[in-house]
Amino acid sequence: MSVTSDFYLARVAQCAREAGETDLANVRDRCLRAKAAWQAMADRVLMGEADRKQQAADKAAHQERLFG
């Protein structure tokens, strides 16, 4: 199963919301740590998605040059 950036970004938003809703410092810290971890995962997936799009564009441009 491939996880999209939307999944990770939804977890980032959920952790941010939970951190803002709690009055307990330890829970807020836990939520903020989780948010940072989810954001790092989202960033990696977003970079991969951008790389795949760029590779597809490069391949299409190369094919266009070869076959006009």
C-alpha positions as CSV (number, residue, x, y, z in Angstrom):
1,M,0.0,0.0,0.0
2,S,1.3,3.4,-0.9
3,V,0.7,6.2,1.5
4,T,0.1,9.6,0.0
5,S,1.2,13.0,1.3
6,D,-2.4,13.7,2.2
7,F,-2.4,11.0,4.8
8,Y,0.7,12.4,6.5
9,L,-0.5,16.0,6.3
10,A,-3.8,15.0,7.8
11,R,-1.9,13.5,10.8
12,V,0.1,16.7,11.1
13,A,-3.1,18.7,11.3
14,Q,-4.6,16.3,13.8
15,C,-1.5,16.5,16.1
16,A,-1.5,20.3,15.8
17,R,-5.2,20.4,16.7
18,E,-4.8,18.1,19.7
19,A,-1.8,20.1,20.9
20,G,-3.9,23.2,20.8
21,E,-6.8,21.6,22.6
22,T,-5.0,20.2,25.6
23,D,-4.2,21.9,28.9
24,L,-1.6,19.3,29.9
25,A,2.0,20.2,29.1
26,N,3.2,16.7,28.7
27,V,0.3,15.8,26.3
28,R,1.0,19.0,24.3
29,D,4.7,18.1,24.1
30,R,3.9,14.6,22.9
31,C,1.5,16.0,20.3
32,L,4.1,18.5,19.0
33,R,6.8,15.8,18.8
34,A,4.4,13.6,16.9
35,K,3.5,16.5,14.6
36,A,7.2,17.1,13.8
37,A,7.6,13.4,13.0
38,W,4.6,13.3,10.7
39,Q,5.8,16.5,9.0
40,A,9.2,14.9,8.4
41,M,7.5,11.9,6.8
42,A,5.2,14.1,4.7
43,D,8.2,16.1,3.5
44,R,9.9,13.0,2.3
45,V,6.8,11.8,0.5
46,L,6.3,15.2,-1.1
47,M,9.9,15.3,-2.3
48,G,9.4,11.8,-3.8
49,E,6.2,12.9,-5.5
50,A,7.9,16.0,-6.9
51,D,10.9,13.9,-8.1
52,R,8.5,11.5,-9.9
53,K,6.7,14.4,-11.6
54,Q,10.0,15.9,-12.7
55,Q,11.3,12.5,-14.0
56,A,8.0,12.1,-16.0
57,A,8.4,15.6,-17.5
58,D,12.0,14.9,-18.3
59,K,11.1,11.6,-20.0
60,A,8.3,13.2,-22.0
61,A,10.7,16.0,-23.1
62,H,13.3,13.5,-24.1
63,Q,10.7,11.5,-26.1
64,E,9.6,14.7,-27.8
65,R,13.1,15.5,-28.8
66,L,13.7,12.0,-30.2
67,F,10.4,11.5,-32.0
68,G,9.3,15.1,-32.6
